[in-house]
Amino acid sequence: MVIIKIGVITSAYPEYEDDPHGIFVHRLMKEIAKKGHEVHVIAPHTGGKSKYTMDNVSIEKFHYFYPKGYEKLAGRAGMIDNVKEGWFVKLQVLTFLIFNVWYSLLRFRDVDLVHVQWPIPNGLGALVLKKIFGVPYINTIHGEEVYLAKRYHLQFALRWLVNNSSKTVTNSSATRKACVDAGLDEDKLEVIPFGVDTEFFRPIDVPRTDNYFHILSVGYLIERKGHEYLIKAMKEIVKERDDVRLKIVGSGPLEGKLKSLISELNLDPFVEIIKNVSDDELLKLYNFSDVFVLPAVVDSQGNTEGLGVVLLEAMACGVPVIGSDVGGILDIIKDRENGLLRREKDFLGISRVIIKLVKDEICRKNLSLKGFETIKKRFTWAKISETYSDVYKQVVS
């Protein structure tokens, strides 16, 4: 077996097992490391550790602004949302790019290839490495970069970063189409979805202490997750069924607005927002739930779900799922086969289909079984990492 030394440049990477920031990037690189490859990661500092190793992956978090205590760009809700906080955070984009290039040159000049997660804003260091030292690189585009490039008139930069890569991976067919529409080199593009850790996210027995029908939604409390439409759907649901409860797991800038909406609609007894939980607690919540809903929308900036990893986690736990017909969700859910699709923002449609599922246990069981089969066939990290490993070998050969 050929051991490949891989440098990973990313703007989000977890510091511990239950850290949600960039956790799917770590799960991929952990599987790559299991195959015997050498994996080194650089990412911006988020207030915690600077150097550490996790699951045989070596990670370094670099500072990108001084004084260090004023760093505001990375972490929290993510760079795209953090940059909206004002000119001071926007200024840090420039300093981040400078330190991104510096640390890329410092740490990765002797690797076999570089893997860039989110080429905007992380790809510049890889491009400079290629031009100076001839180190090849691949990108993974998650979707946000395409919308960000369009919003800030940076499509030329995205084309530059993609067209100079050896290969650029998109996480869904929808993201690939957005890339082609933005003028990126179609021959460079390949679809490889993210996966789910099926050794962890799995069906388990969780004792039930009530007779309620439980709905779960998980995600950052930001516009494109569409939580407000699920809350509005609950207003319709409780008119017919007062035995339904909704838990929304997550935190973010819309937390106050969503809590106010819950109160305005008199839904406090029926809807609960839970701050970020540990992976063990999340596993129990998935398995405790009767249905999972991801009511994603195309937000006011034109951004939406690149894939919808939380859907994969729910399906791996054997939970029937409902999603919006936007973005990469369409690569996961085949309507009425392994899940249910509804139009974005259609809270009345969401309420009707949930009420149907409350009444129809056979339908729930069928969706659960088909969803679980979908994960085993297409979305395990073992399968996804094998595909990425093949790409790495093609690039370095």
C-alpha positions, -999 to 999 in steps of 0.1 A, spaced: 0 0 0 12 35 -9 11 59 21 1 94 11 10 124 32 -21 147 31 -23 183 42 -58 195 49 -67 232 49 -101 240 64 -119 269 82 -137 246 107 -124 216 126 -135 201 160 -114 203 191 -130 173 208 -154 145 200 -186 163 206 -176 196 190 -200 202 160 -177 226 142 -165 208 111 -172 174 126 -179 159 92 -145 170 80 -129 151 109 -150 120 104 -137 119 68 -101 124 77 -103 99 106 -114 73 81 -86 83 57 -61 80 86 -74 45 93 -63 35 58 -27 42 69 -24 76 52 -7 105 71 -31 134 77 -22 169 89 -48 196 93 -44 234 97 -74 256 106 -80 290 122 -79 293 159 -113 293 177 -103 300 213 -93 266 224 -64 242 216 -35 252 193 -19 218 186 -34 184 193 -40 149 178 -74 132 175 -79 98 160 -44 98 145 -51 131 127 -26 159 136 -42 193 139 -28 228 143 -50 259 148 -33 291 137 -39 327 149 -50 351 122 -54 384 140 -36 402 168 -43 409 196 -54 372 196 -83 380 220 -100 400 192 -103 371 167 -140 369 157 -140 354 122 -138 317 128 -160 294 150 -194 301 165 -220 303 136 -193 300 109 -174 325 88 -203 333 65 -226 344 93 -198 359 115 -187 383 88 -221 399 89 -213 413 123 -195 444 109 -164 460 94 -141 447 122 -148 411 114 -147 418 76 -112 432 81 -101 399 96 -109 381 63 -78 399 49 -56 389 78 -70 354 77 -60 351 40 -24 362 48 -20 338 76 -37 310 56 -10 313 29 18 317 55 9 285 74 2 266 42 37 273 30 52 267 64 35 233 71 27 217 38 56 222 13 66 185 18 32 168 16 21 147 -13 -11 166 -19 -33 192 -2 -71 188 4 -89 221 7 -123 222 24 -142 253 13 -119 268 -14 -134 302 -5 -118 313 18 -93 284 23 -79 277 -12 -54 305 -16 -27 288 4 -30 256 -17 -28 276 -49 4 293 -38 19 260 -27 12 245 -62 27 275 -80 59 276 -58 65 240 -48 44 220 -73 22 204 -46 -11 193 -62 -44 200 -45 -80 190 -46 -110 210 -33 -142 200 -16 -170 225 -22 -198 224 3 -222 248 -15 -218 280 6 -187 290 -14 -207 293 -46 -233 315 -31 -207 335 -13 -187 341 -45 -218 353 -63 -228 376 -34 -194 393 -32 -186 391 -69 -158 366 -63 -168 341 -90 -135 348 -108 -116 338 -77 -136 306 -73 -130 297 -110 -93 304 -105 -90 281 -74 -111 253 -90 -95 254 -125 -60 252 -110 -69 222 -89 -63 185 -99 -99 177 -89 -128 195 -72 -153 174 -53 -189 187 -47 -210 173 -19 -242 169 -40 -256 171 -75 -272 204 -66 -238 219 -56 -222 206 -88 -249 222 -109 -244 255 -90 -207 252 -98 -213 246 -135 -237 275 -136 -210 297 -120 -186 288 -149 -163 263 -132 -145 237 -152 -170 209 -156 -143 183 -162 -127 190 -128 -160 184 -109 -170 151 -92 -198 144 -68 -189 126 -35 -214 131 -7 -205 133 30 -212 102 50 -224 92 85 -206 73 112 -228 42 113 -208 27 141 -220 55 163 -253 67 147 -274 35 149 -307 23 163 -306 19 201 -333 13 227 -343 44 245 -370 41 272 -402 61 266 -418 77 296 -447 94 279 -472 88 251 -463 118 230 -454 117 193 -419 133 192 -406 154 163 -369 163 162 -349 189 141 -312 195 145 -290 224 131 -276 258 136 -303 284 142 -298 303 110 -321 313 82 -314 285 57 -323 258 82 -359 270 80 -369 263 116 -395 290 117 -416 270 92 -415 239 113 -426 260 143 -455 274 122 -464 239 112 -466 230 148 -493 256 153 -514 238 127 -505 203 141 -516 210 177 -550 222 165 -557 185 156 -532 167 179 -522 179 213 -500 148 219 -472 160 195 -440 176 208 -411 192 189 -375 195 200 -351 217 180 -315 211 189 -290 239 181 -279 274 188 -272 304 167 -281 340 159 -319 333 154 -324 317 188 -341 348 202 -363 353 172 -374 316 172 -382 316 209 -403 348 204 -422 330 176 -429 300 198 -443 323 225 -463 344 200 -480 312 187 -486 300 222 -465 269 216 -444 269 247 -459 236 260 -453 220 227 -419 232 213 -385 232 230 -352 246 218 -322 227 233 -287 241 232 -259 221 215 -258 186 231 -231 159 233 -230 132 206 -242 106 231 -272 128 240 -279 135 203 -279 97 196 -305 92 223 -326 121 209 -326 106 174 -337 73 187 -363 88 211 -379 106 181 -408 94 159 -399 116 129 -370 139 119 -376 171 99 -351 193 81 -373 222 68 -344 239 49 -349 269 26 -330 290 1 -321 320 23 -321 357 15 -285 354 2 -293 325 -21 -277 299 1 -292 265 11 -283 230 23 -253 216 4 -263 181 15 -280 177 49 -258 156 71 -284 155 100 -308 137 77 -281 110 72 -277 107 110 -314 104 116 -318 77 88 -288 58 103 -308 57 136 -338 43 118 -359 75 121 -383 84 92 -373 118 77 -390 148 61 -370 173 41 -375 203 19 -370 199 -19 -339 221 -20 -302 217 -25 -285 184 -17 -315 171 2 -327 158 -32 -296 135 -34 -307 119 -1 -345 117 0 -365 100 -28 -400 111 -20 -423 84 -6 -395 58 -9 -369 65 18 -384 97 32 -409 125 24 -403 158 6 -422 190 8 -418 224 -8 -396 249 11 -415 272 34 -447 251 30 -455 248 67 -491 237 59 -477 209 38 -453 199 66 -481 199 91 -503 177 70 -476 151 63 -466 150 100 -503 144 110 -504 116 85 -473 100 100 -487 103 135 -517 82 124 -499 58 101 -474 36 119 -469 13 89 -458 42 68 -433 53 95 -419 18 96 -415 15 59 -398 49 56 -375 40 85 -365 7 69 -358 22 34 -339 51 49 -317 28 69 -310 7 38 -301 39 19 -274 48 44 -259 13 44 -257 13 6 -245 48 -1 -235 70 29 -212 51 53 -179 69 59 -161 37 49 -176 39 14 -171 77 11 -135 76 24 -127 48 -1 -139 70 -30 -118 99 -17 -88 76 -13 -91 67 -49 -91 104 -59 -59 109 -38 -42 81 -56 -51 94 -90 -38 128 -81 -4 116 -68 2 89 -93 
